[in-house]
C-alpha cells in the first residue's frame, strides 16, 4: 500500500445540484414503504427541530443519545461480542470504550443526516484528504467521462462522505435497498437533494454499467451480511463474513477501477470530516486465482478493515456482521491426497 499523504481540496464554488447534471429521472425515485400519515406528521416536526438547532447543539444531542443507548445496553451484548472476536488483543476496558464511541458515532450519523438545508458548518468537508495518489487517480477517472466503483462501510458518516465526493466533482449513484419508514425515506430524500441517484437491487448490475458509461460512479456499502446463497465469504477481522459480490461483478463487467472511500471524523466536536481514499484496488490477473470475484471482494474488504482498525470507534459494531455462516464446504480443509 503506498504511503498516505494529506491534502486539502478546493472549496466548492456552488452546490452539487448546480455543478453537476442530475441523475436520470428513473434513478430519482424513492421505492419502498413510506410512513403513515400520523408518523409522517410527527417526524416532519422532528426534522424541522433538528434543522433549527445549531450544529453544536445537534452534536451535543447526538452525544447524549449515543451515551444513553450505550448505558441502557441497547444491543451492547452484540457490540461487545463482535469486538471480542475481532480484537481479542484489546482489554475489556478498551473494547467498552470503542463500543461507547460506536454508539455516539451512530447517533451523530442520524442527527447529521436528517436535517435539511445548510445544516453543517461551512468547512465541514474541508478537513483534508488522506491518500493523495488514490484521490488523484479517482479524479483522473472522472475527468475521462467514465465512472468508478466507490466502496465504503457503515463508518464515520457514510452519508456525508458521498456528499463530499459529489461536491468535489465525482458524480455518483448510491446502491440502496427498498426503504421502509420515515427515517430511511428522509435519508433518501437528502441523497437526492445532494445530487445522487438511487440504484435498487433489481437490475442493479446493468444500472451500474449504464452509470459508468454516463460518467457516474457507483457508491456502495460492503459491510452488510447477506443470505449465504447470495453471498461470497471473505475474511473480515479474521473471520469469514458473507459479503455481496455485486461490486466485483460490476467491476469485472465495466472494467471500472475500485476505490475505498471513508469519511473519517478527525476528532473533536461537530460534524467535520476528511476523506481517506485507497485504490485503485485491482482484481486478480487472469488465471491468478480460481475465483476472481471472491478474491477481488476480499481485497476490497481488507482495505475497509485497515481503515476500521485505525478508527474502530467509528464503525457500526452493533450490526451482526458475522451472523450468516458459510457453507461447510467453504470452511472445510481440502482433502489430503
TIKENU-604101 format. One record per residue (C-alpha): residue number from 0; residue in three letters; x, y, z. Coordinates in nm, 2 decimals. Layout:
PT|vomi|kolkol|u|v|w
PT|NUM|ALA|X|Y|Z
...
***
This chain:
PT|vomi|kolkol|u|v|w
PT|0|UNK|0.00|0.00|0.00
PT|1|UNK|0.15|0.34|-0.10
PT|2|UNK|0.23|0.60|0.17
PT|3|UNK|-0.06|0.82|0.26
PT|4|UNK|-0.05|1.19|0.23
PT|5|UNK|-0.28|1.47|0.32
PT|6|UNK|-0.41|1.75|0.10
PT|7|UNK|-0.69|2.00|0.12
PT|8|UNK|-0.95|2.02|-0.16
PT|9|UNK|-1.06|2.34|-0.31
PT|10|UNK|-1.37|2.49|-0.15
PT|11|UNK|-1.67|2.41|-0.38
PT|12|UNK|-1.80|2.72|-0.57
PT|13|UNK|-2.16|2.61|-0.58
PT|14|UNK|-2.37|2.33|-0.45
PT|15|UNK|-2.37|1.98|-0.60
PT|16|UNK|-2.70|2.01|-0.79
PT|17|UNK|-2.59|2.33|-0.96
PT|18|UNK|-2.25|2.19|-1.05
PT|19|UNK|-2.34|1.85|-1.19
PT|20|UNK|-2.61|1.72|-1.42
PT|21|UNK|-2.88|1.55|-1.22
PT|22|UNK|-2.90|1.17|-1.25
PT|23|UNK|-3.16|1.02|-1.49
PT|24|UNK|-3.52|1.05|-1.38
PT|25|UNK|-3.56|0.68|-1.31
PT|26|UNK|-3.28|0.70|-1.05
PT|27|UNK|-3.45|0.98|-0.87
PT|28|UNK|-3.73|0.76|-0.73
PT|29|UNK|-3.78|0.66|-0.37
PT|30|UNK|-3.90|0.30|-0.37
PT|31|UNK|-4.03|0.14|-0.05
PT|32|UNK|-4.29|0.17|0.22
PT|33|UNK|-4.35|0.54|0.32
PT|34|UNK|-4.45|0.63|0.67
PT|35|UNK|-4.82|0.66|0.76
PT|36|UNK|-4.99|1.00|0.78
PT|37|UNK|-4.95|1.03|1.16
PT|38|UNK|-4.59|0.92|1.17
PT|39|UNK|-4.51|1.15|0.87
PT|40|UNK|-4.66|1.44|1.05
PT|41|UNK|-4.48|1.38|1.37
PT|42|UNK|-4.14|1.31|1.21
PT|43|UNK|-4.18|1.63|1.00
PT|44|UNK|-4.17|1.82|1.32
PT|45|UNK|-3.86|1.63|1.44
PT|46|UNK|-3.68|1.71|1.12
PT|47|UNK|-3.77|2.08|1.15
PT|48|UNK|-3.65|2.09|1.51
PT|49|UNK|-3.32|1.92|1.42
PT|50|UNK|-3.27|2.17|1.13
PT|51|UNK|-3.34|2.46|1.36
PT|52|UNK|-3.07|2.35|1.61
PT|53|UNK|-2.72|2.49|1.57
PT|54|UNK|-2.45|2.24|1.46
PT|55|UNK|-2.31|2.25|1.82
PT|56|UNK|-2.64|2.18|1.98
PT|57|UNK|-2.71|1.90|1.74
PT|58|UNK|-2.37|1.74|1.82
PT|59|UNK|-2.44|1.76|2.19
PT|60|UNK|-2.78|1.60|2.14
PT|61|UNK|-2.62|1.31|1.94
PT|62|UNK|-2.35|1.25|2.21
PT|63|UNK|-2.62|1.24|2.48
PT|64|UNK|-2.84|1.00|2.28
PT|65|UNK|-2.55|0.77|2.19
PT|66|UNK|-2.42|0.76|2.55
PT|67|UNK|-2.78|0.69|2.67
PT|68|UNK|-2.82|0.40|2.43
PT|69|UNK|-2.49|0.26|2.54
PT|70|UNK|-2.57|0.28|2.92
PT|71|UNK|-2.91|0.13|2.85
PT|72|UNK|-2.73|-0.16|2.69
PT|73|UNK|-2.93|-0.15|2.37
PT|74|UNK|-2.76|-0.42|2.16
PT|75|UNK|-2.45|-0.38|2.37
PT|76|UNK|-2.40|-0.75|2.40
PT|77|UNK|-2.39|-0.77|2.02
PT|78|UNK|-2.13|-0.50|2.00
PT|79|UNK|-1.91|-0.65|2.28
PT|80|UNK|-1.92|-1.00|2.12
PT|81|UNK|-1.82|-0.85|1.79
PT|82|UNK|-1.53|-0.66|1.94
PT|83|UNK|-1.41|-0.96|2.15
PT|84|UNK|-1.40|-1.17|1.83
PT|85|UNK|-1.24|-0.90|1.61
PT|86|UNK|-1.00|-0.75|1.86
PT|87|UNK|-0.91|-1.02|2.12
PT|88|UNK|-0.58|-0.84|2.19
PT|89|UNK|-0.76|-0.54|2.35
PT|90|UNK|-0.87|-0.53|2.71
PT|91|UNK|-1.23|-0.53|2.82
PT|92|UNK|-1.20|-0.16|2.91
PT|93|UNK|-1.06|-0.08|2.57
PT|94|UNK|-1.34|-0.26|2.40
PT|95|UNK|-1.60|-0.09|2.61
PT|96|UNK|-1.46|0.25|2.51
PT|97|UNK|-1.47|0.15|2.15
PT|98|UNK|-1.83|0.04|2.18
PT|99|UNK|-1.93|0.36|2.35
PT|100|UNK|-1.77|0.56|2.07
PT|101|UNK|-1.96|0.35|1.81
PT|102|UNK|-2.29|0.43|1.98
PT|103|UNK|-2.21|0.80|1.98
PT|104|UNK|-2.10|0.79|1.62
PT|105|UNK|-2.42|0.62|1.51
PT|106|UNK|-2.63|0.88|1.69
PT|107|UNK|-2.42|1.15|1.52
PT|108|UNK|-2.48|1.00|1.18
PT|109|UNK|-2.86|1.01|1.23
PT|110|UNK|-2.87|1.36|1.37
PT|111|UNK|-2.64|1.49|1.10
PT|112|UNK|-2.82|1.32|0.81
PT|113|UNK|-3.18|1.41|0.89
PT|114|UNK|-3.19|1.80|0.89
PT|115|UNK|-3.23|1.98|0.56
PT|116|UNK|-3.07|2.29|0.41
PT|117|UNK|-2.74|2.43|0.54
PT|118|UNK|-2.73|2.20|0.84
PT|119|UNK|-2.35|2.19|0.87
PT|120|UNK|-2.07|2.43|0.93
PT|121|UNK|-1.92|2.59|0.61
PT|122|UNK|-1.59|2.39|0.65
PT|123|UNK|-1.74|2.05|0.73
PT|124|UNK|-1.59|1.89|0.42
PT|125|UNK|-1.26|2.08|0.42
PT|126|UNK|-1.06|1.87|0.67
PT|127|UNK|-0.83|1.73|0.40
PT|128|UNK|-0.78|1.41|0.21
PT|129|UNK|-0.56|1.12|0.31
PT|130|UNK|-0.45|0.92|0.01
PT|131|UNK|-0.34|1.19|-0.24
PT|132|UNK|-0.24|0.95|-0.52
PT|133|UNK|-0.56|0.75|-0.49
PT|134|UNK|-0.78|1.06|-0.49
PT|135|UNK|-0.59|1.19|-0.79
PT|136|UNK|-0.65|0.86|-0.97
PT|137|UNK|-1.02|0.89|-0.89
PT|138|UNK|-1.03|1.25|-1.02
PT|139|UNK|-0.85|1.14|-1.34
PT|140|UNK|-1.10|0.87|-1.40
PT|141|UNK|-1.39|1.12|-1.35
PT|142|UNK|-1.22|1.35|-1.60
PT|143|UNK|-1.23|1.09|-1.87
PT|144|UNK|-1.61|1.09|-1.86
PT|145|UNK|-1.62|0.74|-1.71
PT|146|UNK|-1.74|0.63|-1.36
PT|147|UNK|-1.57|0.42|-1.10
PT|148|UNK|-1.67|0.17|-0.82
PT|149|UNK|-1.67|0.35|-0.48
PT|150|UNK|-1.69|0.13|-0.18
PT|151|UNK|-1.74|0.24|0.18
PT|152|UNK|-1.88|0.10|0.51
PT|153|UNK|-2.10|0.20|0.80
PT|154|UNK|-1.82|0.41|0.92
PT|155|UNK|-1.77|0.78|1.02
PT|156|UNK|-2.06|0.93|0.83
PT|157|UNK|-2.11|0.74|0.51
PT|158|UNK|-2.40|0.97|0.40
PT|159|UNK|-2.18|1.28|0.42
PT|160|UNK|-1.88|1.10|0.26
PT|161|UNK|-2.10|1.05|-0.05
PT|162|UNK|-2.19|1.42|-0.05
PT|163|UNK|-1.83|1.52|-0.02
PT|164|UNK|-1.74|1.32|-0.33
PT|165|UNK|-2.02|1.49|-0.53
PT|166|UNK|-1.91|1.84|-0.41
PT|167|UNK|-1.56|1.76|-0.53
PT|168|UNK|-1.67|1.66|-0.88
PT|169|UNK|-1.74|1.29|-0.86
PT|170|UNK|-2.10|1.22|-0.97
PT|171|UNK|-2.24|0.91|-0.81
PT|172|UNK|-2.53|0.69|-0.76
PT|173|UNK|-2.59|0.51|-0.43
PT|174|UNK|-2.69|0.14|-0.42
PT|175|UNK|-2.98|0.11|-0.18
PT|176|UNK|-3.24|-0.14|-0.07
PT|177|UNK|-3.61|-0.06|-0.09
PT|178|UNK|-3.68|0.17|0.20
PT|179|UNK|-3.92|0.15|0.50
PT|180|UNK|-4.03|0.42|0.74
PT|181|UNK|-3.98|0.79|0.79
PT|182|UNK|-3.61|0.77|0.88
PT|183|UNK|-3.50|0.59|0.57
PT|184|UNK|-3.73|0.80|0.35
PT|185|UNK|-3.58|1.12|0.48
PT|186|UNK|-3.22|1.00|0.42
PT|187|UNK|-3.32|0.90|0.07
PT|188|UNK|-3.46|1.25|0.01
PT|189|UNK|-3.14|1.41|0.13
PT|190|UNK|-2.94|1.19|-0.10
PT|191|UNK|-3.14|1.31|-0.40
PT|192|UNK|-3.11|1.67|-0.28
PT|193|UNK|-2.73|1.63|-0.27
PT|194|UNK|-2.73|1.52|-0.63
PT|195|UNK|-2.70|1.14|-0.60
PT|196|UNK|-2.91|0.89|-0.79
PT|197|UNK|-3.05|0.57|-0.62
PT|198|UNK|-2.99|0.22|-0.76
PT|199|UNK|-3.21|-0.06|-0.62
PT|200|UNK|-3.12|-0.43|-0.62
PT|201|UNK|-3.34|-0.53|-0.92
PT|202|UNK|-3.13|-0.48|-1.23
PT|203|UNK|-2.85|-0.32|-1.03
PT|204|UNK|-2.56|-0.46|-1.23
PT|205|UNK|-2.69|-0.32|-1.56
PT|206|UNK|-2.77|0.01|-1.39
PT|207|UNK|-2.41|0.03|-1.27
PT|208|UNK|-2.29|-0.05|-1.62
PT|209|UNK|-2.50|0.23|-1.77
PT|210|UNK|-2.40|0.48|-1.49
PT|211|UNK|-2.03|0.41|-1.55
PT|212|UNK|-2.08|0.48|-1.92
PT|213|UNK|-2.25|0.81|-1.84
PT|214|UNK|-1.96|0.91|-1.62
PT|215|UNK|-2.13|0.84|-1.29
PT|216|UNK|-1.97|0.63|-1.02
PT|217|UNK|-2.15|0.36|-0.81
PT|218|UNK|-2.13|0.42|-0.43
PT|219|UNK|-2.20|0.11|-0.22
PT|220|UNK|-2.16|-0.03|0.13
PT|221|UNK|-1.97|-0.35|0.15
PT|222|UNK|-2.01|-0.44|0.52
PT|223|UNK|-2.36|-0.59|0.54
PT|224|UNK|-2.44|-0.96|0.59
PT|225|UNK|-2.63|-1.13|0.30
PT|226|UNK|-2.80|-1.47|0.29
PT|227|UNK|-2.55|-1.74|0.22
PT|228|UNK|-2.70|-1.82|-0.12
PT|229|UNK|-2.64|-1.46|-0.24
PT|230|UNK|-2.30|-1.40|-0.09
PT|231|UNK|-1.94|-1.48|-0.12
PT|232|UNK|-1.75|-1.53|0.21
PT|233|UNK|-1.43|-1.33|0.26
PT|234|UNK|-1.21|-1.27|0.57
PT|235|UNK|-1.31|-0.97|0.78
PT|236|UNK|-1.12|-0.93|1.11
PT|237|UNK|-1.00|-1.29|1.08
PT|238|UNK|-1.35|-1.45|1.04
PT|239|UNK|-1.53|-1.53|0.71
PT|240|UNK|-1.82|-1.28|0.66
PT|241|UNK|-2.10|-1.31|0.40
PT|242|UNK|-2.05|-1.02|0.15
PT|243|UNK|-2.22|-0.91|-0.17
PT|244|UNK|-2.03|-1.00|-0.49
PT|245|UNK|-2.21|-0.71|-0.67
PT|246|UNK|-1.91|-0.48|-0.65
PT|247|UNK|-1.67|-0.73|-0.80
PT|248|UNK|-1.92|-0.85|-1.07
PT|249|UNK|-1.98|-0.49|-1.17
PT|250|UNK|-1.61|-0.41|-1.18
PT|251|UNK|-1.55|-0.71|-1.40
PT|252|UNK|-1.83|-0.62|-1.64
PT|253|UNK|-1.74|-0.25|-1.67
PT|254|UNK|-1.37|-0.25|-1.62
PT|255|UNK|-1.42|0.03|-1.38
PT|256|UNK|-1.15|0.08|-1.11
PT|257|UNK|-1.24|0.03|-0.75
PT|258|UNK|-1.17|0.28|-0.47
PT|259|UNK|-1.24|0.26|-0.10
PT|260|UNK|-1.36|0.59|0.03
PT|261|UNK|-1.42|0.66|0.40
PT|262|UNK|-1.55|0.97|0.57
PT|263|UNK|-1.33|1.00|0.88
PT|264|UNK|-1.41|1.22|1.18
PT|265|UNK|-1.07|1.38|1.27
PT|266|UNK|-1.17|1.42|1.63
PT|267|UNK|-1.32|1.70|1.84
PT|268|UNK|-1.68|1.82|1.84
PT|269|UNK|-1.90|1.89|1.55
PT|270|UNK|-1.96|1.73|1.21
PT|271|UNK|-1.63|1.77|1.03
PT|272|UNK|-1.47|1.51|0.80
PT|273|UNK|-1.17|1.43|0.60
PT|274|UNK|-1.18|1.17|0.32
PT|275|UNK|-0.95|0.87|0.33
PT|276|UNK|-0.91|0.70|-0.01
PT|277|UNK|-0.73|0.38|-0.11
PT|278|UNK|-0.71|0.25|-0.47
PT|279|UNK|-0.75|0.16|-0.73
PT|280|UNK|-0.78|-0.19|-0.58
PT|281|UNK|-0.71|-0.42|-0.87
PT|282|UNK|-0.88|-0.75|-0.94
PT|283|UNK|-0.66|-1.06|-0.97
PT|284|UNK|-0.49|-1.12|-1.30
PT|285|UNK|-0.65|-1.37|-1.54
PT|286|UNK|-0.56|-1.72|-1.42
PT|287|UNK|-0.42|-1.60|-1.09
PT|288|UNK|-0.69|-1.75|-0.87
PT|289|UNK|-0.98|-1.99|-0.92
PT|290|UNK|-1.25|-1.75|-0.80
PT|291|UNK|-1.16|-1.39|-0.91
PT|292|UNK|-1.49|-1.24|-0.78
PT|293|UNK|-1.43|-1.37|-0.43
PT|294|UNK|-1.07|-1.26|-0.44
PT|295|UNK|-1.15|-0.91|-0.55
PT|296|UNK|-1.42|-0.88|-0.29
PT|297|UNK|-1.16|-1.00|-0.03
PT|298|UNK|-0.91|-0.74|-0.13
PT|299|UNK|-1.15|-0.45|-0.11
PT|300|UNK|-1.28|-0.58|0.23
PT|301|UNK|-0.93|-0.59|0.36
PT|302|UNK|-0.89|-0.22|0.27
PT|303|UNK|-1.21|-0.15|0.47
PT|304|UNK|-1.07|-0.34|0.76
PT|305|UNK|-0.74|-0.14|0.75
PT|306|UNK|-0.93|0.18|0.80
PT|307|UNK|-1.16|0.04|1.07
PT|308|UNK|-0.87|-0.08|1.27
PT|309|UNK|-0.73|0.27|1.27
PT|310|UNK|-1.05|0.42|1.40
PT|311|UNK|-1.25|0.13|1.55
PT|312|UNK|-1.49|0.36|1.74
PT|313|UNK|-1.63|0.49|1.41
PT|314|UNK|-1.76|0.16|1.28
PT|315|UNK|-2.10|0.01|1.35
PT|316|UNK|-2.02|-0.27|1.58
PT|317|UNK|-2.39|-0.30|1.67
PT|318|UNK|-2.45|-0.48|1.34
PT|319|UNK|-2.45|-0.86|1.34
PT|320|UNK|-2.18|-0.87|1.07
PT|321|UNK|-2.09|-1.24|1.11
PT|322|UNK|-2.44|-1.38|1.17
PT|323|UNK|-2.45|-1.57|0.84
PT|324|UNK|-2.23|-1.88|0.85
PT|325|UNK|-2.05|-2.01|0.53
PT|326|UNK|-2.15|-2.34|0.39
PT|327|UNK|-1.94|-2.63|0.53
PT|328|UNK|-1.76|-2.67|0.20
PT|329|UNK|-1.64|-2.31|0.22
PT|330|UNK|-1.45|-2.37|0.55
PT|331|UNK|-1.36|-2.74|0.53
PT|332|UNK|-0.99|-2.80|0.47
PT|333|UNK|-0.90|-2.97|0.14
PT|334|UNK|-0.88|-3.35|0.14
PT|335|UNK|-0.53|-3.49|0.18
PT|336|UNK|-0.43|-3.67|-0.14
***
